[in-house]
Amino acid sequence: MKKAAVAVVLLAAACLTAGGLVNGGFGTFVADVQAEGGTAEENPEEERAARIDTSIPVQAGSRIAVVSKNVSGEFWDLIRQGMEDAVKDINTAYGFESDDKVTMTFEGPDDELNVEAQVNTLDAVIAENPTVLCLSASDMDSLQAQLESAAENGIPVIAFDSNVSENQLVTAFRATDNEYVGEMAGEKMAEALGEKGKVLVFSAQEKTESAQKRVSGFEKALSQYPEIEIADVIYMDQVEDMKGAMEEAMETHTDVAGVFCTNADTSDLYLELEKDGEQPAFIGVDATTKQQEALRDGTELGIVSQDPYDMGYQTIMAAVQVTETDGEKAEEPEKTVLLDPAWIDASNIDDPQYSNYIYHS
């Protein structure tokens, strides 16, 4: 299925604004725009809005409800910023004012492990009958009833960040290529260890699709190196105290040569552990402020980081495409768009080309 024009414009605009890497086949277009007199830096909002293809119908007054698996932390702050900027740009491009403006709400638990809170939030949001629902699933298997309820009420669902297992009720999905996140981390780990040694994996919750794919990608990459052993994989939702579980694993496997943490929470938590002597090579995910400090002081080998702003922006662009109720006019968004992660280490952490992948409060 071809990409709708609004999605093409979106990807270019998001990368243009924040100066990050360009995914897919849009690099030349963005480079050309950036060379045109510096307008992108002077008026980024006008530049983004001007490049939205307004021939694609969008329903005035649409209400987009976002239910995230978490609303706290630098990653989620940037997701939300990208979403809010997308809503502003749509309203500017289409000239929507007053009651015709597209609006957005952003809700969810403060803790990714609180699946019950997300379920309750979803129930309340669906009862309000939004035009579109955007969802990042804490548990890929626990939201089927809510997805069915949304479908029964004619509410399209756009999944982002983490999908659900039964995704036939999801209209579109916008996320990082999470299997590639794991593969990239695995290849970098093998290189750092000289292709031999024991490795520990500390992961986000096992029932989250993104975590599963990252672990799978990591295991796949290291399977090519017979002298590297994954000593243990510990998931945050399988233990009562993740920090305690990390400490116990490190004490049990005193000869561990490498540690991989699959998300911002586990990476930051690992950095809080008290450590003595020579430490294993550590690779984290998501370039949080704490991990940036660890890179600079040599505590962390590198980070496989995402572009949350772009993910949020693209999610809203997919959402507005499904607001048109006239089937003859509507243009379906591409079903799945996966964004490339980036490898961040001491050599490129200050490179403006990677600024989209460096998180901030």
TORVOPA-118042 format. One record per residue (C-alpha): x, y, z; residue in three letters. Coordinates in steps of 0.05 Angstrom, whole numbers, plus 32768, in hexadecimal, padded with zeros to 4 digits. Each point is the difference from the previous one (the first is absolute). Layout:
XYZALA/...
end
This chain:
800080008000MET/801B80447FEELYS/800D80358035LYS/7FCC80378002ALA/801B80457FEFALA/7FF2801B8045VAL/802C7FCA801EALA/8038800F7FD0VAL/7FFD804A8011VAL/7FFE7FEF8049LEU/80407FD88001LEU/802580367FDBALA/7FE48037802DALA/80107FDD8041ALA/80487FF27FEBCYS/800680467FE4LEU/7FEB80208041THR/802B7FDB8031ALA/803C7FF37FD5GLY/80007FB58007GLY/800F7FC77FD2LEU/7FD07FF27FC8VAL/7FE17FBB7FFAASN/7FE87FDF7FC0GLY/800680217FBDGLY/7FF580498011PHE/80488016800DGLY/800A80257FBFTHR/7FC080278008PHE/801280178046VAL/804680127FECALA/7FE6802B7FC7ASP/7FD08024802FVAL/8036800E8033GLN/802B80207FCBALA/7FCA80327FECGLU/8013803F8025GLY/7FFA7FE58047GLY/7FB480098005THR/7FFA7FBF8027ALA/8029801B8039GLU/7FE080467FFFGLU/7FB77FEA7FFDASN/7FFD7FB5800EPRO/7FB57FFF800FGLU/7FEE80257FC0GLU/802F7FD47FD9GLU/7FE17FC0801AARG/7FB980177FF6ALA/800E80197FB9ALA/80167FBA7FECARG/7FC17FDC8015ILE/7FD87FE97FC4ASP/7FBC801E800FTHR/7FDF7FDC7FC6SER/7FFA7FC5802FILE/7FBD80088025PRO/8002800A804BVAL/7FC18006802AGLN/7FFA80448022ALA/7FF67FFD804BGLY/801E7FBB8006SER/80127FE98046ARG/803D7FD48006ILE/80077FDA8041ALA/80467FE68011VAL/80077FCA8034VAL/80497FF3800DSER/801F7FC78029LYS/802480378027ASN/7FFB804B8006VAL/8040800C8028SER/804880067FE9GLY/802880217FCAGLU/7FED7FCE7FCAPHE/7FB6800A800BTRP/8008804C8006ASP/801D80017FBALEU/7FCA7FD17FE5ILE/7FCD8031801BARG/8025803D7FE4GLN/80017FE07FBBGLY/7FB57FF28004MET/7FEF80468018GLU/802980207FC8ASP/7FDE7FD47FCDALA/7FBB80178018VAL/801780497FFCLYS/801B7FF57FBAASP/7FC07FDF7FE8ILE/7FD58039801AASN/802E80337FE0THR/80047FDC7FBDALA/7FB57FF67FFBTYR/7FED8043801DGLY/7FD87FE08038PHE/7FEA80328035GLU/7FD38000803DSER/7FD37FC38002ASP/801D7FE67FBFASP/80447FF5801FLYS/801B7FB98006VAL/800C7FF3804BTHR/80277FCC8026MET/80017FE38046THR/803B7FD9801CPHE/7FF37FCF8039GLU/801C7FC28020GLY/80217FE4803FPRO/803F801B8020ASP/801D7FBA8001ASP/80047FD17FC4GLU/7FF57FC5802DLEU/7FBB80198014ASN/7FD87FDB7FCBVAL/7FBF80068029GLU/8006804C8000ALA/800880017FB5GLN/7FC37FD27FF7VAL/7FD6802E802CASN/8018803D7FDATHR/7FEE7FDF7FBDLEU/7FBB7FEE8018ASP/7FF380498015ALA/801D801C7FC0VAL/7FD87FD27FD2ILE/7FC080138026ALA/800D80487FEBGLU/7FFE7FEA7FB7ASN/803D80247FE2PRO/800980057FB5THR/80407FD78003VAL/80247FD98037LEU/804D7FFD8002CYS/801A7FC8802CLEU/80437FE8801BSER/7FF37FBE8021ALA/801E7FEE8043SER/7FEB7FB87FF8ASP/7FF87FE67FB9MET/7FCC7FCC8015ASP/7FD480258032SER/7FDC80347FD6LEU/7FD67FD67FD0GLN/7FBE80128021ALA/8010804A7FFBGLN/80147FF97FB7LEU/7FBF7FDC7FF1GLU/7FD980368024SER/802380367FD6ALA/7FF07FDA7FC0ALA/7FB77FF88015GLU/7FFC804C800AASN/802180107FBEGLY/8040801B8020ILE/803E7FF17FD6PRO/803F7FED8027VAL/804680167FF0ILE/80347FD98028ALA/804380208010PHE/80407FEB8023ASP/7FE57FBC8016SER/7FCC7FDA7FD9ASN/7FCD7FCC8016VAL/80047FB67FEESER/7FBC7FFD7FDDGLU/800B803C7FD3ASN/7FC97FF57FCDGLN/7FD980358026LEU/803980327FF9VAL/7FFC802E7FC3THR/804A80158000ALA/803F7FF8802APHE/80398032800AARG/803D7FEB8027ALA/804B7FF58000THR/801A7FC17FDEASP/80097FDE8044ASN/801D7FBF7FE6GLU/8036802A7FDFTYR/800C80238043VAL/80127FBC801DGLY/80297FEB7FC4GLU/802880408001MET/800D7FF8804BALA/80157FB87FF5GLY/803180117FC9GLU/801F80388028LYS/80057FD2803DMET/80227FCA7FD9ALA/803280327FE5GLU/800E801C8046ALA/800A7FBA801ELEU/802E7FE67FC9GLY/7FC97FCE7FEFGLU/80037FD98041LYS/7FE680058047GLY/7FC17FFF802BLYS/7FC980337FF9VAL/7FC48014802CLEU/7FC0801E7FE5VAL/7FD4802C802BPHE/7FBF800E7FDCSER/7FBF80278005ALA/7FC17FD7800BGLN/7FFC7FBE7FDAGLU/7FB9800C7FE9LYS/8012803F7FDATHR/800A7FF57FB6GLU/803A80317FFASER/80277FDD8038ALA/7FF47FBC7FE1GLN/801B80167FBDLYS/803D8021801EARG/80137FC28027VAL/7FF27FD57FC3SER/802C802C7FD4GLY/80387FFF8033PHE/7FFD7FB48006GLU/7FFF7FF97FB4LYS/803E802B7FF8ALA/80277FDC8036LEU/7FED7FBC7FE5SER/8034800C7FCAGLN/803680008035TYR/80077FBA8020PRO/802F80188036GLU/7FCF8034801BILE/7FCE7FE68033GLU/7FC280248018ILE/80037FEC8049ALA/7FBA801A8012ASP/7FC7802C7FE8VAL/7FDA80228039ILE/7FBF80257FF1TYR/7FE78039802BMET/7FB97FE38007ASP/801A7FBB8016GLN/802180188040VAL/7FE88029803CGLU/803E802B8004ASP/8025800B7FBFMET/803B80248020LYS/80087FC78032GLY/7FFB7FCD7FC7ALA/803680257FDAMET/802E8000803DGLU/7FF47FB6800CGLU/800E7FEF7FB8ALA/804180278001MET/80157FDC8040GLU/7FEE7FBC7FE3THR/8023800B7FBEHIS/8041801F8018THR/80227FF17FBDASP/7FCC80267FD6VAL/802280277FC8ALA/7FC580277FE5GLY/7FBC801D8015VAL/7FC780147FD2PHE/7FC48027801ACYS/7FC580047FD1THR/7FE080448011ASN/800A80428024ALA/7FE67FE78044ASP/802C7FC28004THR/803C80267FE5SER/7FFA80388033ASP/7FF47FCE8037LEU/803E7FD97FEFTYR/802A803F8003LEU/7FE8800B8048GLU/801E7FBE8018LEU/803D8005802DGLU/803B7FE37FDALYS/80477FF08013ASP/803C7FEE7FD6GLY/80007FF37FB5GLU/7FBA80037FE3GLN/7FE07FDA7FC6PRO/7FF480237FBDALA/7FBC80218007PHE/7FD180107FC7ILE/7FBD8022800EGLY/7FC480177FD8VAL/7FE580487FFCASP/80318039800AALA/7FE6801B8042THR/802480378025THR/801D7FCD8030LYS/801A7FD57FC8GLN/801E803C7FDDGLN/8028800D803FGLU/80167FB78002ALA/801880047FB9LEU/8029803E800FARG/80227FE2803DASP/800D7FBD7FDFGLY/7FCF7FD8802BTHR/7FD67FED7FC3GLU/801A7FE47FBELEU/7FC780197FD6GLY/7FB5800A7FF8ILE/7FD07FE87FCBVAL/7FD0803A7FFFSER/7FBC80107FE2GLN/7FE2803F7FE2ASP/7FC28009802CPRO/7FEE80447FE4TYR/7FFA7FE57FBAASP/7FD97FC38018MET/7FCE802D8023GLY/7FFA802E7FC4TYR/7FF57FC67FD0GLN/7FCC7FE1802ETHR/7FD5803E7FFDILE/800880067FB5MET/7FE77FB97FF8ALA/7FC7800F8030ALA/7FE6803D7FDAVAL/80007FD87FBFGLN/7FCB7FD2801CVAL/7FD180388017THR/7FDE80057FBCGLU/7FC07FD78002THR/7FF180047FB6ASP/801E7FC07FE5GLY/8008801D7FB9GLU/8029803A8019LYS/80277FDF8038ALA/80487FEB7FF4GLU/80197FC9802EGLU/804480098022PRO/80357FCC7FF4GLU/7FF47FC68031LYS/80457FFE8020THR/803980328001VAL/803E7FEE8028LEU/80348034800FLEU/804A7FF08003ASP/802480068042PRO/804580208005ALA/80407FEB8023TRP/801880368030ILE/80447FFF8020ASP/803680308017ALA/8014800E7FB8SER/7FBD801C7FE8ASN/7FD98015803EILE/800B804A7FEFASP/7FF67FF87FB5ASP/7FC3802A7FEBPRO/7FEE7FCA7FCEGLN/7FEB7FD4803BTYR/7FDC80358029SER/7FBB7FDF7FF7ASN/801C7FC38025TYR/801A8026803CILE/7FCA80098035TYR/7FF6803C802DHIS/7FD080158037SER/
end
